[in-house]
Amino acid sequence: MTGPPGEGSLRCTQGHATGCPGGESPARADNALNLVRAVGGDVLLFSSGHFIRVLAARCIELEPSVHSMSFLLSTASLSAVGYEHDLSRPVIRLWNDTHHVRTPQDRT
């Protein structure tokens, strides 16, 4: 994804599933998914939690305005989407994995 810094960034805390003025939208998630599918291999994406929620909903063919807030995400978590067998079977392979994140108790 290319563009000026901040382009498409989420500028409101509510309404991300239906789009915010100058912010994320389901259409932007669809565009990202189309670009990823065109690669034909593994792709690594970094983004805000709000956009990743919309992307996950669109990936598994759910309506983001209804379902995206159901996907809990922690800071620095890892998630993976993919396909079972072929592009007609989108799946969530991993969601909100934080095993790599050290807690304050781990540092003592």
GROMACS elastic network, one bead per residue, 0.5 to 0.9 nm:
[ bonds ]
;  ai    aj funct       b0    kb
    1    32     6  0.71898   500
    1    35     6  0.82881   500
    2     5     6  0.88693   500
    2     7     6  0.86691   500
    3     6     6  0.81203   500
    3     7     6  0.60588   500
    3     8     6  0.86740   500
    4     7     6  0.54636   500
    5     8     6  0.88563   500
    5     9     6  0.87010   500
    6     9     6  0.51952   500
    6    10     6  0.86366   500
    7    10     6  0.89995   500
    7    22     6  0.74203   500
    7    23     6  0.76296   500
    8    11     6  0.85472   500
    8    21     6  0.89593   500
    8    22     6  0.57286   500
    8    24     6  0.53664   500
    8    25     6  0.83070   500
    8    28     6  0.81486   500
    9    22     6  0.70963   500
    9    24     6  0.61160   500
    9    48     6  0.83656   500
    9    51     6  0.86402   500
   10    13     6  0.76176   500
   10    16     6  0.70883   500
   10    19     6  0.86305   500
   10    20     6  0.69407   500
   10    21     6  0.86603   500
   10    22     6  0.75035   500
   10    24     6  0.55206   500
   10    48     6  0.81590   500
   10    50     6  0.75342   500
   10    51     6  0.78272   500
   11    16     6  0.86731   500
   11    20     6  0.67021   500
   11    21     6  0.74856   500
   11    22     6  0.71190   500
   11    23     6  0.56435   500
   11    24     6  0.83201   500
   12    15     6  0.71647   500
   12    16     6  0.71614   500
   12    20     6  0.65730   500
   12    21     6  0.85312   500
   12    23     6  0.77738   500
   13    16     6  0.69603   500
   13    50     6  0.86486   500
   14    17     6  0.80705   500
   14    20     6  0.83082   500
   15    18     6  0.54706   500
   15    19     6  0.59457   500
   15    20     6  0.62153   500
   15    65     6  0.79207   500
   16    20     6  0.58791   500
   16    23     6  0.75430   500
   16    24     6  0.61798   500
   16    25     6  0.66838   500
   16    26     6  0.86781   500
   16    50     6  0.67675   500
   16    51     6  0.77969   500
   16    54     6  0.79043   500
   16    64     6  0.86579   500
   16    65     6  0.79705   500
   16    68     6  0.89367   500
   17    20     6  0.83627   500
   17    24     6  0.78072   500
   17    25     6  0.64255   500
   17    26     6  0.66678   500
   17    50     6  0.82295   500
   17    51     6  0.85594   500
   17    53     6  0.85640   500
   17    54     6  0.62196   500
   17    63     6  0.84271   500
   17    64     6  0.50757   500
   17    66     6  0.78619   500
   17    67     6  0.85611   500
   17    68     6  0.66802   500
   17    69     6  0.82001   500
   18    24     6  0.82714   500
   18    25     6  0.60041   500
   18    26     6  0.67728   500
   18    64     6  0.73286   500
   18    65     6  0.56502   500
   19    22     6  0.82377   500
   19    23     6  0.62541   500
   19    24     6  0.53971   500
   19    26     6  0.70052   500
   19    27     6  0.88073   500
   20    24     6  0.61806   500
   20    25     6  0.70419   500
   21    24     6  0.82336   500
   24    27     6  0.82917   500
   24    28     6  0.64417   500
   24    29     6  0.78270   500
   24    50     6  0.82236   500
   24    51     6  0.64853   500
   24    54     6  0.85549   500
   25    28     6  0.52223   500
   25    29     6  0.65552   500
   25    30     6  0.87482   500
   25    51     6  0.81361   500
   25    54     6  0.78158   500
   26    29     6  0.50125   500
   26    30     6  0.61494   500
   26    31     6  0.86060   500
   26    51     6  0.89028   500
   26    54     6  0.65026   500
   26    55     6  0.75627   500
   26    58     6  0.72087   500
   26    63     6  0.85743   500
   26    64     6  0.69395   500
   26    65     6  0.87062   500
   27    31     6  0.61539   500
   27    32     6  0.86307   500
   28    31     6  0.50011   500
   28    32     6  0.62224   500
   28    33     6  0.86546   500
   28    55     6  0.86528   500
   29    32     6  0.50365   500
   29    33     6  0.61800   500
   29    34     6  0.86085   500
   29    51     6  0.74089   500
   29    52     6  0.84525   500
   29    54     6  0.66071   500
   29    55     6  0.50397   500
   29    56     6  0.86762   500
   29    58     6  0.69051   500
   29    59     6  0.84923   500
   30    33     6  0.50805   500
   30    34     6  0.61762   500
   30    35     6  0.86807   500
   30    55     6  0.74167   500
   30    58     6  0.67457   500
   30    59     6  0.80278   500
   31    34     6  0.51048   500
   31    35     6  0.62939   500
   31    36     6  0.86828   500
   32    35     6  0.51373   500
   32    36     6  0.61993   500
   32    37     6  0.86438   500
   32    55     6  0.80136   500
   33    36     6  0.50124   500
   33    37     6  0.60573   500
   33    38     6  0.85275   500
   33    55     6  0.75366   500
   33    58     6  0.82783   500
   33    59     6  0.70832   500
   34    37     6  0.51522   500
   34    38     6  0.61868   500
   34    39     6  0.89387   500
   35    38     6  0.51698   500
   35    39     6  0.67405   500
   36    39     6  0.54166   500
   36    40     6  0.74368   500
   36    41     6  0.81703   500
   36    42     6  0.82917   500
   36    43     6  0.65841   500
   37    40     6  0.57325   500
   37    41     6  0.78100   500
   37    87     6  0.85042   500
   38    41     6  0.84413   500
   39    42     6  0.77255   500
   39    43     6  0.77137   500
   40    43     6  0.88514   500
   46    52     6  0.85077   500
   47    50     6  0.82639   500
   47    51     6  0.65253   500
   47    52     6  0.64061   500
   48    51     6  0.54622   500
   48    52     6  0.62875   500
   48    53     6  0.87289   500
   49    52     6  0.50592   500
   49    53     6  0.61340   500
   49    54     6  0.87290   500
   49    72     6  0.87929   500
   49    73     6  0.63338   500
   49    74     6  0.79833   500
   49    75     6  0.78340   500
   50    53     6  0.52698   500
   50    54     6  0.65199   500
   50    55     6  0.87043   500
   50    68     6  0.81898   500
   50    69     6  0.83150   500
   50    73     6  0.87443   500
   51    54     6  0.51317   500
   51    55     6  0.60194   500
   51    56     6  0.85616   500
   52    56     6  0.60106   500
   52    57     6  0.85537   500
   52    68     6  0.87947   500
   52    73     6  0.87604   500
   52    79     6  0.88446   500
   53    56     6  0.51842   500
   53    57     6  0.62799   500
   53    58     6  0.86686   500
   53    64     6  0.78309   500
   53    67     6  0.86163   500
   53    68     6  0.50593   500
   53    69     6  0.69062   500
   53    70     6  0.83153   500
   53    71     6  0.60292   500
   53    72     6  0.81106   500
   53    73     6  0.79772   500
   54    57     6  0.51912   500
   54    58     6  0.61908   500
   54    59     6  0.84947   500
   54    63     6  0.85430   500
   54    64     6  0.53897   500
   54    65     6  0.83554   500
   54    67     6  0.83618   500
   54    68     6  0.53378   500
   54    69     6  0.83529   500
   55    58     6  0.51670   500
   55    59     6  0.59442   500
   55    60     6  0.87639   500
   55    64     6  0.82113   500
   55    68     6  0.83768   500
   56    60     6  0.64046   500
   56    61     6  0.84986   500
   56    62     6  0.84020   500
   56    64     6  0.85333   500
   56    68     6  0.75080   500
   56    71     6  0.82501   500
   56    80     6  0.89405   500
   56    81     6  0.71888   500
   56    92     6  0.75690   500
   57    60     6  0.55238   500
   57    61     6  0.61356   500
   57    63     6  0.63714   500
   57    64     6  0.54455   500
   57    67     6  0.65231   500
   57    68     6  0.56666   500
   57    71     6  0.84495   500
   58    62     6  0.55199   500
   58    63     6  0.66447   500
   58    64     6  0.65954   500
   58    68     6  0.87443   500
   59    62     6  0.75520   500
   59    81     6  0.75625   500
   59    82     6  0.84246   500
   59    90     6  0.64291   500
   59    91     6  0.77587   500
   59    92     6  0.84904   500
   60    81     6  0.85615   500
   60    89     6  0.81329   500
   60    90     6  0.52570   500
   60    91     6  0.61011   500
   60    92     6  0.75282   500
   61    64     6  0.88978   500
   61    90     6  0.79817   500
   62    65     6  0.88636   500
   62    66     6  0.79231   500
   62    67     6  0.66032   500
   62    68     6  0.82446   500
   63    66     6  0.55972   500
   63    67     6  0.60415   500
   63    68     6  0.76008   500
   64    67     6  0.50435   500
   64    69     6  0.78993   500
   65    68     6  0.64684   500
   65    69     6  0.81590   500
   66    69     6  0.76064   500
   66    70     6  0.84316   500
   67    70     6  0.54660   500
   67    71     6  0.75553   500
   68    71     6  0.57778   500
   68    72     6  0.88095   500
   69    72     6  0.69929   500
   71    95     6  0.82943   500
   71    96     6  0.85438   500
   72    95     6  0.85082   500
   72    96     6  0.70801   500
   73    76     6  0.85999   500
   73    77     6  0.67198   500
   73    78     6  0.87846   500
   73    79     6  0.88117   500
   73    95     6  0.78622   500
   73    96     6  0.53254   500
   73    97     6  0.87341   500
   74    77     6  0.54298   500
   74    78     6  0.87772   500
   74    96     6  0.62540   500
   74    97     6  0.82836   500
   74    98     6  0.74515   500
   75    96     6  0.87821   500
   75    98     6  0.83448   500
   76    96     6  0.86141   500
   76    97     6  0.87147   500
   76    98     6  0.70680   500
   76   100     6  0.88177   500
   76   101     6  0.72760   500
   77    95     6  0.79733   500
   77    97     6  0.51896   500
   77    99     6  0.83230   500
   77   100     6  0.82692   500
   77   101     6  0.78559   500
   78    94     6  0.74456   500
   78    95     6  0.65269   500
   78    96     6  0.54348   500
   78    98     6  0.65902   500
   78    99     6  0.89734   500
   78   100     6  0.88530   500
   79    92     6  0.79740   500
   79    93     6  0.75468   500
   79    96     6  0.54701   500
   79    97     6  0.64260   500
   80    91     6  0.88303   500
   80    92     6  0.61539   500
   80    93     6  0.53109   500
   80    95     6  0.63733   500
   80    96     6  0.89151   500
   81    90     6  0.73968   500
   81    91     6  0.57894   500
   81    93     6  0.52703   500
   81    94     6  0.68438   500
   81    95     6  0.83399   500
   82    87     6  0.83875   500
   82    89     6  0.84007   500
   82    90     6  0.57621   500
   82    91     6  0.53962   500
   82    92     6  0.62904   500
   82    93     6  0.64489   500
   83    86     6  0.58101   500
   83    87     6  0.58383   500
   83    88     6  0.74870   500
   83    89     6  0.52907   500
   83    91     6  0.53334   500
   83    92     6  0.80658   500
   83    93     6  0.83949   500
   84    87     6  0.76041   500
   84    88     6  0.80876   500
   84    89     6  0.52554   500
   84    90     6  0.63941   500
   84    91     6  0.65871   500
   85    88     6  0.81045   500
   85    89     6  0.68748   500
   86    89     6  0.59589   500
   86    90     6  0.80008   500
   87    90     6  0.63897   500
   92    95     6  0.69643   500
   94    97     6  0.69835   500
   97   100     6  0.78810   500
   97   101     6  0.89801   500
   98   101     6  0.53841   500
   98   102     6  0.86048   500
   99   102     6  0.78199   500
  102   105     6  0.79434   500
  102   106     6  0.57615   500
  102   107     6  0.72124   500
  103   106     6  0.51846   500
  103   107     6  0.68884   500
  104   107     6  0.53245   500
  104   108     6  0.71349   500
  105   108     6  0.57048   500
